[in-house]
Amino acid sequence: MRDQARVVVIGGGIAGCSTLYHLTQEGWGDVMLIERDELTSGTTWHSAAQVTNFGQTQTMVGLKSHSIALYQELRDDPDYPVGYNHGDGGIRLANSEAQMDGYRHFASMAAGMGVTFEVIDAAECARRHPLISTENLLGGLWDPTDGHIDPAQLCQALARRARLAGAEVNRHTPVTGLTQHPDHSWTVHTEKGNVNAAIVVNAGGYRCNEIGAMMGVSHPVAAMEHQYFLTEDIPAIAEAGHRMPLLRCPMSDYYCRQEKGGLLLGFYEQDCRTWGLDGIDPKFSNDLCPDDLDRVTDVLEGAFARMPALMETGIRSVVNGPITYTMDGAPLVGPIPGKRNAFCIVGLRAGLGEGGGHGWLLAQQIVHGEAQYDTWVIDPRRFTDHATVELTALKAVEDYQNEFRFHFPHEHRPAGRPMKTTPLTPVLGAEGAAFEPVNGWERIDYIKPSPEFAETPGFTFNEVHDVVAEEVQAVAASVGLTEVSGFNRFEITGPGAHAFLDRMICGTVPRHPGRVGLGYLLNHHGTLKGEATIATLPASNRGPDRIWYGSAAASEYHDMDWLTAHLRPDEEVSIRSLTNAQTILVLAGPKARKVLSAASRGDWSRHAFPWLSVREAYIGIAPVTVLGVSFSGELAYEIHVPNESLHAAYLALRRAGEAFDLRLFGSRAVESMRLEKGFLHWKSEILTEFDPFETGLDRFVKLSKPGFIGREALIRRQAKGPRRKLATLSIDADDAPAHSGASVRRHGKIVGTVTSGAWGHRTGLNLACAFVQPSEAREANTLTVDIVGAARPARVVAAGPYDPDHTRMRS
């Protein structure tokens, strides 16, 4: 075993083998894989190994498409062919129109990635899969590429190719420790000696937290027992004359695929259980859990009803093994939060089907700093300090129980809630607030008109549509108040603070005390990394001269890692997180200044406190920091309050607002208003795939400023011209909004993809943002947008059609 490597990958399942192989494909041959036992001896060996192209985001579809193409190539390798049944086809069943709407949306989204799905009716489902009954069935989603692969052969083939490119694979080599050095390199301690590595990758499967503990981290990954059985031969399969398509049933929580002359039948039972949370036997390798078919009786009854032939078939063998889940079902692939030169590829509950693509995207991140897709949907930093093992286990159970039931828009499942709350959460709940979780925080979604009010989630406008309209009208006509919990907030101090931020941000950084600005951070490829509100606070009894850096709640770990990674050793700069210590109250509307003046001493006139100002003050008796900024397009103030004073500030504002008919509003109303203003969301429109010019942020770029990160790359990109342009669309539809991922077309040809959409209640427009081909972004251009299976007419309008001169929020 070598004692040096550029990268050491720990774990020899599909995650580790795929990462190792793809690192060599990116040109890094000095890489090593270390496995405690044999390759594939964890979850991989007993995987059902289904390979579908279905995904709920374009990133997931893209990485699965890569997996399929790679697996086809491996299947056709004359020197080491891999057993891969590609193209059997697969059906995801549905028994409600809402589910069918979802399938229509996913088909449109996949089309934007060059993938063809087909929405079919019940009769066609039965024609393609002759073993199923159409009782209580509306239809399904057909994936023509669906199939399954041999897990062991796949991993061996990837490892073989990696070895041929210079990689080293060490089996039967348990890792006993990890030591990180001041230069951020690592020593990997094993029973066979030490390896010094620049970078380590945790690909430890269900043992990922054993490896994480050696680094001093805990990953939000929990294992679940998962059972499937293999049947005896079924005569109807032989009589069909073709291989049976794969089947996934959200009504009865099972899946099946053909295995020789019978079926492999897997279960996602409601009486499920976690596995290994209190430790895993070191000897558990190439092993299984005890069979427990009593636990899946209810699921089996549903499978019998859907596939009557099963009642005449015997069971040949039973498999019960652990599979890993994260808090939202998507894996953790990317940088480990709070660590340098450390990555993970863990929580792959559908590892064989997706693993080729996950390793591909991770290798790109390791070698190039970014992948060709925005990978936030799988980024480990999307979860922060609330992501404990206990919470992960609750969410893993919930996700397992709903394996084939996708999340509807605005559907927020209850497990593990509430997790993060503020002193106002119960107060707002008593006032009718419906909450949505944002990075674990409970945030107001909308205000229920009555205690018994309930939303029916779906892809069309529902009961909440009129509720949001009233909230927007209240803000536009008078004044509204909402709480924004979990907003990311860093305090940056030191004599080098401004110079540091000037290097991080591609535009102008406010320097004058008491001023606020918006800035964008680029990566080294010149594309967008982050967005931040920068406020300069002069010294006071609350602290020295300091800068507040504010960004999206979900970006807390992401932004801290990015900022600290670029601090120079000689820079006198300190960064301290205030995210969990303070909460924002937003006061918005034409009467917002009157309410603020009634609740706080001092001159809050337009002259004394103009737009983009910041001031320390008191709301009643509560110390606050007030920013004159707006995400709604109305006159608005962000009031930052220490959590211990939050209730006092809220009561003072409510009392002051009584004379002005102050109303509460939620984030659903904010989403409507920000689209009317053309304001962007991080990880909706602000993506690592596009640069600020493509995203319409030209006014925030100052190319004449030397030295900011990404400048030279951005200049090169600008010279080549845009690949896409962000456009605002007005859609001729009043029954449903456009949803993220929907395809934008011209004469039937796909020319772009929607990033977000909502009804604009002040403009009366059904609005969407979309990245489209540059030639299609011209104002007044006519296009169509796919909405639940139908192409709806749309036209390109100016970004921010509501109050385009910003007179209301500057008033």
Secondary structure, 3 states (H helix, E strand, C coil): CCCEEEEEEECCCHHHHHHHHHHHHCCCCCEEEECCCCCCCCCHHHCCCEECCCCCCHHHHHHHHHHHHHHHHHHCCCCCCCCEECCCCEEEEECCHHHHHHHHHHHHHHHCCCCCCEEEEHHHHHHHCCCCCCCCCCEEEEECCCEEECHHHHHHHHHHHHHHCCCEEECCCCEEEEEECCCCCEEEEECCEEEEEEEEEECCHHHHHHHHHHHCCCCCCEEEEEEEEEECCCHHHHHHCCCCCEEEECCCCEEEEEECCEEEEEECCCCCCEECCCCCCCCCCCCCCCCCHHHHHHHHHHHHHHCHHHHHCCEEEEEEEEEEECCCCCCEEEECCCCCCEEEEECCCCHHHHHHHHHHHHHHHHHHCCCCCCCHHHCHHHCCCCCCHHHHHHHHHHHHHCCCCCCCCCCCCCCCCCCECCCCHHHHHHCCEEEEEECCEEEEEEECCCCCCCCCCCCCCCCHHHHHHHHHHHHHHCCEEEEECCCEEEEEECCCHHHHHHHHECCCCCCCCCEEEEEEEECCCCCEEEEEEEEEECCECCECCEEEEEECHHHHHHHHHHHHHCCCCCCCCEEEECCCCEEEEEEECCCHHHHHHHHCCCCCCCCCCCCCEEEEEEECCEEEEEECCCCCCCCEEEEEEEHHHHHHHHHHHHHHHHHHCCEECCHHHHHHHHHHHCCCCECCCECCCCCCCCCCCHHHCCCCCCCCCCHHHHHHHHHHCCCCEEEEEEECCCCCCCCCCCEEEECCEEEEEEEEEEEECCCCEEEEEEEECHHHCCCCCEEEEEECCEEEEEEEECCCCCCCCCHHHHC
